[in-house]
């Protein structure tokens, strides 16, 4: 039984990378606007479908991916400016409902177009596997982990080292102070909502490498994203990433050693247990979230 | 001299409460105006109205002859009206230097792409901004804590830092909300010197709220007294000191 442990951990990390990306994408929008995007899963799904459409129109995979991410970024910016910003000072519940409604509308659009079809995005590389010692590394694991790690490193550098990152940190830390020095905080909200949508879309595309696309693709993922955020500490970007990776490993370990049922329910169990025992999660500062 | 800032009959209501009641005032370039008054007299609300943090219900606010009421805080800031808050305007987890740099960068939004791509022009601008920020921090005697997090500075240093950040872009008008609160006596006299120098050497118009009457009397060219949202005096310090209405506002009917 123990001989399988390294394999489970490696596969768990690869899956967890995907959850980490989704959790981080929700966190970006949340930190900027203090609104949790309950419709985020549908943007994840839309990212996968958009890539599928662009590939179908004859583009190679990489440009199709970039175009899809850019489209979702614009969609995020626009929906934030048009639907969220006008009510930004209203009750948080209205904002959360608005985000959810936008998500439902996107999902409705996908159902209208592809509702009864099975859609396969497919891989732009050959499916294969390598043996490292006794551990099997699939190409999927490598591509997903490599992509997410590269993305996270880029984001970390932008956030911590560049002047742009400093402006983003400034707005995260004090919106009043940011407006005071002449930063357009409203425009910033839109940009961050768009950035969150694009990151989520990237997660959707990675997911689409593994499973057939369906309009409900994002819902399944978003639960994992929320669980990862809760585990890592709601609102902490670092926590979101660590939470995602730990959740991925827990699913594999519990699924193998206890029961395969756990693959589907670990996210719920983690959410419940963390909220009961340590509501601020591993790296969180605030124990409660207004919605 | 043409007025830099001109308020005409400005009124701000919160529900039934009239926080600022038909106040008119002007601030000229290089002039230091102090706003004083008992707690709840409407001083901070008046500031918030000028900086765009609250909407006005009547009157108008002109800055350099241009209407600014109805603009957002960041637009007003970009036009050259900078302010400090009593608390909470700093970015606590950035260093003192970075706080000032953010203030400088906010001005160059057009070059955001350059900053992101690290073009050489953007790099030059960045190092020039850094040099300038360090120079300002040195000038205000907090250069030695430039690389400390803002939240680790003493209360007095945080105040000075807020002023430095507001000044970094050389705004024509500076609003200081109780700049001397929590300052040790030697820092206070330093602050007075700094405020004077900004007005006389750089021609910056300064509007400040302050409770420390001695500081107000020593630094201000003109003192405006508010009581229950109304302006009850507007005169040089010596004259205000002797004014009957002012004594009443502070001490009640004698």
Boltz contact constraints between the chains, C-beta under 6 A:
constraints:
  - contact:
      token1: [A, 163]
      token2: [B, 105]
      max_distance: 6.0
  - contact:
      token1: [A, 163]
      token2: [B, 115]
      max_distance: 6.0
  - contact:
      token1: [A, 164]
      token2: [B, 115]
      max_distance: 6.0
  - contact:
      token1: [A, 164]
      token2: [B, 116]
      max_distance: 6.0
  - contact:
      token1: [A, 166]
      token2: [B, 98]
      max_distance: 6.0
  - contact:
      token1: [A, 166]
      token2: [B, 102]
      max_distance: 6.0
  - contact:
      token1: [A, 170]
      token2: [B, 91]
      max_distance: 6.0
  - contact:
      token1: [A, 170]
      token2: [B, 102]
      max_distance: 6.0
  - contact:
      token1: [A, 173]
      token2: [B, 91]
      max_distance: 6.0
  - contact:
      token1: [A, 173]
      token2: [B, 92]
      max_distance: 6.0
  - contact:
      token1: [A, 173]
      token2: [B, 93]
      max_distance: 6.0
  - contact:
      token1: [A, 174]
      token2: [B, 91]
      max_distance: 6.0
  - contact:
      token1: [A, 177]
      token2: [B, 89]
      max_distance: 6.0
  - contact:
      token1: [A, 177]
      token2: [B, 90]
      max_distance: 6.0
  - contact:
      token1: [A, 177]
      token2: [B, 91]
      max_distance: 6.0
  - contact:
      token1: [A, 179]
      token2: [B, 73]
      max_distance: 6.0
  - contact:
      token1: [A, 179]
      token2: [B, 74]
      max_distance: 6.0
  - contact:
      token1: [A, 180]
      token2: [B, 89]
      max_distance: 6.0
  - contact:
      token1: [A, 181]
      token2: [B, 102]
      max_distance: 6.0
  - contact:
      token1: [A, 181]
      token2: [B, 103]
      max_distance: 6.0
  - contact:
      token1: [A, 181]
      token2: [B, 106]
      max_distance: 6.0
  - contact:
      token1: [A, 182]
      token2: [B, 74]
      max_distance: 6.0
  - contact:
      token1: [A, 182]
      token2: [B, 77]
      max_distance: 6.0
  - contact:
      token1: [A, 182]
      token2: [B, 78]
      max_distance: 6.0
  - contact:
      token1: [A, 182]
      token2: [B, 106]
      max_distance: 6.0
  - contact:
      token1: [A, 183]
      token2: [B, 74]
      max_distance: 6.0
  - contact:
      token1: [A, 183]
      token2: [B, 106]
      max_distance: 6.0
  - contact:
      token1: [A, 184]
      token2: [B, 74]
      max_distance: 6.0
